[in-house]
Amino acid sequence: MESNELIQDLNRFYALELTPSLTLEQLETLLAEKINIMIRDDFATLVQLLYRIDVNETKLRELLRATDEPAGKIIAKLIMERQWQKIETRRQYKHGL
């Protein structure tokens, strides 16, 4: 999977202003940092973003309870996972299933 398409999607649909040249690992780290800032400073915006991206709330809660991994990193992974699903769905419909 190429990070460029994912970054373009995140920038276009959610105005995250991510640098197009990031690797997937860098993207995850940067997203986690942005999310941690939202958790601390603007939780309502984070909730709205998660709703717009359609992150699975049940899965998020389970992961937050089940691991010691930082919340920002967990949420970043879920955001990336969900965006990849959307990209794949668009590709399938574009090519006629």
C-alpha positions in Angstrom: 0.0 0.0 0.0 1.2 3.4 -0.9 1.0 6.1 1.7 0.7 8.9 -0.8 -2.9 8.0 -1.7 -3.9 7.7 1.9 -2.3 11.0 2.7 -4.1 12.7 -0.2 -7.4 11.3 1.0 -6.8 12.5 4.6 -5.8 15.9 3.4 -8.7 16.3 0.9 -11.5 15.0 3.1 -10.4 16.0 6.6 -8.0 18.9 6.1 -5.2 17.4 8.1 -2.4 19.1 6.1 -0.1 16.1 6.1 3.1 16.1 4.0 2.7 13.9 0.9 6.2 12.4 1.2 5.6 10.6 4.6 6.1 6.9 4.9 3.3 4.8 6.5 5.3 4.7 9.8 5.8 8.5 9.7 2.2 9.0 8.9 1.1 6.9 11.9 3.4 8.8 14.2 2.3 12.2 13.0 -1.4 11.3 13.1 -0.9 10.0 16.7 0.8 13.3 17.7 -2.1 15.3 16.1 -4.7 13.1 17.9 -2.9 13.4 21.2 -3.1 17.2 20.8 -6.8 16.9 20.0 -7.4 14.7 23.0 -5.8 17.3 25.3 -7.0 20.5 23.7 -10.0 19.9 21.5 -11.7 16.6 22.2 -14.9 17.6 20.5 -13.1 18.0 17.2 -11.5 14.6 17.6 -14.9 13.0 18.2 -16.3 14.8 15.2 -13.4 13.6 13.1 -13.8 10.0 14.2 -17.5 10.2 13.3 -16.8 11.6 9.9 -14.1 9.0 9.2 -16.5 6.3 10.6 -14.1 4.7 13.0 -15.7 1.7 14.6 -16.5 2.9 18.1 -16.8 -0.6 19.7 -13.5 -1.6 18.3 -11.9 1.6 19.5 -13.2 1.1 23.1 -12.1 -2.5 23.1 -8.6 -1.6 22.0 -8.3 1.3 24.5 -9.2 -1.1 27.3 -7.2 -4.0 26.2 -3.8 -2.5 25.6 -1.3 -0.1 27.2 -0.5 1.4 23.8 -1.0 5.2 23.8 -4.5 6.3 22.7 -3.2 8.5 19.9 -1.4 5.6 18.3 -4.4 3.3 18.6 -6.7 5.9 17.0 -4.2 6.7 14.3 -4.0 3.0 13.3 -7.8 2.8 13.2 -8.1 6.0 11.1 -5.5 4.6 8.6 -7.3 1.3 8.5 -10.7 2.8 7.9 -9.3 5.1 5.1 -7.7 2.2 3.4 -11.0 0.4 3.4 -12.7 3.4 1.8 -9.9 3.6 -0.8 -10.3 -0.1 -1.7 -14.1 0.3 -1.9 -13.7 3.2 -4.3 -11.2 1.2 -6.4 -13.6 -1.8 -6.6 -16.5 0.4 -7.8 -14.4 2.3 -10.2 -13.3 -0.9 -11.9 -16.8 -2.4 -11.9 -16.5 -4.8 -9.0 
